[in-house]
Amino acid sequence: MKDRLNLLLKITLLLILTQLIYSCEFINENKSETRETNRGARIPSFSKDIEKNSSGALELSKFIYDNKSNIIYLDVNLTTNNPTFDGGRIFSFTLTDLVEGQENMGGEAVQIDLDNREDFYFDERSFSQHMNGYFKVIGITGPQQGWMTSILKPVKIEDAQ
């Protein structure tokens, strides 16, 4: 019973922390820029090394949250995030853990639906893990079992307008 209460407390603290992160102004210093497409559209862009449980991971989380339902450009290096492919269609990586060092206990994750695999680049070599491309932020789900998940879908460069 005590373990369940501790887990519930940790999940509650994560939810409170997540809301604080999304409402804090200091994260707006992430220096997100815009990219201009062939058709002159200005697309919000984010470029940074992302390590799990780092300030960069929190900035990426905030950037995605601020651009819900929009097209964004990401150019990131996923250091120590253990990205995974689920059946070849879903690509995901963890931004934060509820309990550092204990996976599957809750946290924040990014899930990319690779249904059409349009203009999505990921170098899965362990020393690189570089990802870039245009993505539509489909939505943010959760909390479910302590997890908040941002759902993205790759977008053709020609359609990023």
C-alpha positions as CSV (number, residue, x, y, z in Angstrom):
1,M,0.0,0.0,0.0
2,K,2.8,2.4,0.9
3,D,4.5,1.7,-2.5
4,R,1.3,2.6,-4.3
5,L,0.9,5.8,-2.4
6,N,4.5,6.7,-3.2
7,L,3.9,6.0,-6.9
8,L,0.7,8.1,-6.8
9,L,2.6,10.9,-5.2
10,K,5.3,10.8,-7.8
11,I,2.8,10.8,-10.6
12,T,1.0,13.8,-9.1
13,L,4.3,15.6,-8.7
14,L,5.2,14.9,-12.3
15,L,1.8,16.4,-13.4
16,I,2.3,19.5,-11.3
17,L,5.9,19.8,-12.6
18,T,4.7,19.4,-16.2
19,Q,2.1,22.2,-15.8
20,L,4.8,24.4,-14.2
21,I,7.2,23.8,-17.0
22,Y,4.5,24.7,-19.6
23,S,3.6,27.9,-17.8
24,C,7.1,29.1,-16.9
25,E,8.5,32.0,-19.0
26,F,12.2,31.1,-18.6
27,I,11.8,28.2,-21.0
28,N,10.8,30.6,-23.7
29,E,14.5,31.4,-23.9
30,N,14.9,28.3,-26.0
31,K,15.8,30.5,-29.0
32,S,13.4,28.8,-31.3
33,E,13.7,30.2,-34.8
34,T,11.8,29.9,-38.0
35,R,12.6,28.3,-41.3
36,E,11.3,29.7,-44.6
37,T,9.9,27.1,-47.0
38,N,10.0,27.2,-50.8
39,R,6.5,28.9,-50.7
40,G,7.6,31.6,-48.2
41,A,5.9,30.1,-45.2
42,R,7.7,30.6,-41.8
43,I,7.9,27.4,-39.9
44,P,8.9,27.3,-36.2
45,S,12.2,25.4,-35.8
46,F,14.0,23.8,-33.0
47,S,17.7,22.7,-33.1
48,K,19.5,21.3,-30.1
49,D,21.1,18.2,-28.6
50,I,18.5,16.4,-26.5
51,E,19.5,14.3,-23.6
52,K,16.9,12.6,-21.4
53,N,16.0,14.6,-18.3
54,S,18.0,17.7,-19.5
55,S,17.0,21.3,-19.9
56,G,17.1,20.7,-23.7
57,A,14.5,17.9,-23.3
58,L,12.3,20.3,-21.3
59,E,12.7,23.0,-24.0
60,L,11.7,20.6,-26.7
61,S,8.7,19.6,-24.7
62,K,7.7,23.2,-24.3
63,F,8.4,24.0,-28.0
64,I,6.1,21.1,-29.1
65,Y,3.4,22.2,-26.6
66,D,3.5,25.8,-27.9
67,N,3.1,24.6,-31.4
68,K,0.1,22.2,-31.0
69,S,-1.7,21.6,-34.3
70,N,1.1,23.4,-36.3
71,I,3.9,22.2,-38.6
72,I,7.4,22.5,-37.0
73,Y,10.9,21.7,-38.1
74,L,13.1,19.7,-35.8
75,D,16.9,19.2,-36.1
76,V,18.0,17.3,-33.0
77,N,20.6,14.9,-31.7
78,L,19.0,12.3,-29.4
79,T,21.8,11.5,-27.0
80,T,21.0,8.7,-24.4
81,N,17.3,8.8,-25.3
82,N,17.1,5.2,-26.5
83,P,14.8,5.8,-29.5
84,T,12.7,2.8,-30.6
85,F,10.8,1.7,-33.6
86,D,7.6,-0.2,-32.8
87,G,6.8,-2.5,-35.7
88,G,8.3,-0.2,-38.2
89,R,5.5,2.4,-38.0
90,I,6.0,4.2,-34.7
91,F,9.2,5.9,-33.7
92,S,9.4,7.1,-30.1
93,F,11.9,8.5,-27.6
94,T,11.7,9.5,-24.0
95,L,12.3,13.2,-22.9
96,T,11.9,12.8,-19.1
97,D,11.4,10.0,-16.6
98,L,9.2,10.4,-13.6
99,V,11.8,8.5,-11.5
100,E,15.2,9.1,-13.0
101,G,16.9,5.8,-14.0
102,Q,13.6,3.8,-13.8
103,E,12.0,3.6,-17.2
104,N,8.2,2.8,-17.6
105,M,7.3,4.6,-14.4
106,G,5.9,7.6,-16.2
107,G,7.4,10.8,-17.7
108,E,7.2,12.5,-21.1
109,A,7.7,10.9,-24.5
110,V,7.6,11.9,-28.2
111,Q,5.9,9.5,-30.6
112,I,6.2,9.9,-34.4
113,D,3.7,8.1,-36.6
114,L,5.7,7.0,-39.7
115,D,2.7,5.9,-41.7
116,N,3.9,7.7,-44.9
117,R,7.6,8.2,-43.9
118,E,7.6,11.5,-45.8
119,D,10.9,13.5,-45.5
120,F,11.9,12.0,-42.2
121,Y,15.5,11.5,-41.4
122,F,17.0,9.5,-38.5
123,D,20.6,8.3,-38.3
124,E,20.3,5.4,-35.9
125,R,24.0,4.8,-35.4
126,S,24.6,4.9,-31.7
127,F,27.2,7.7,-31.9
128,S,24.9,9.9,-34.0
129,Q,21.2,9.5,-33.4
130,H,20.5,12.6,-35.4
131,M,16.9,13.4,-36.5
132,N,15.5,16.1,-38.6
133,G,12.5,16.9,-40.7
134,Y,9.2,18.8,-40.8
135,F,6.5,17.4,-38.5
136,K,2.8,18.2,-37.8
137,V,2.1,18.3,-34.0
138,I,-1.0,16.1,-34.0
139,G,-1.7,16.4,-30.3
140,I,-0.5,15.8,-26.8
141,T,-2.1,12.9,-24.8
142,G,-2.1,12.0,-21.2
143,P,-1.6,11.8,-18.5
144,Q,-2.0,8.0,-18.8
145,Q,-0.3,5.8,-16.3
146,G,2.0,8.8,-15.5
147,W,2.9,9.5,-19.2
148,M,2.4,12.6,-21.3
149,T,3.0,11.8,-25.0
150,S,3.4,14.3,-27.8
151,I,2.3,12.8,-31.1
152,L,4.0,14.0,-34.3
153,K,3.6,13.1,-38.0
154,P,6.3,13.7,-40.7
155,V,5.2,16.2,-43.4
156,K,6.6,16.5,-47.0
157,I,8.8,19.5,-47.4
158,E,6.6,20.6,-50.3
159,D,3.5,20.5,-48.0
160,A,5.1,22.5,-45.2
161,Q,3.3,25.7,-45.8
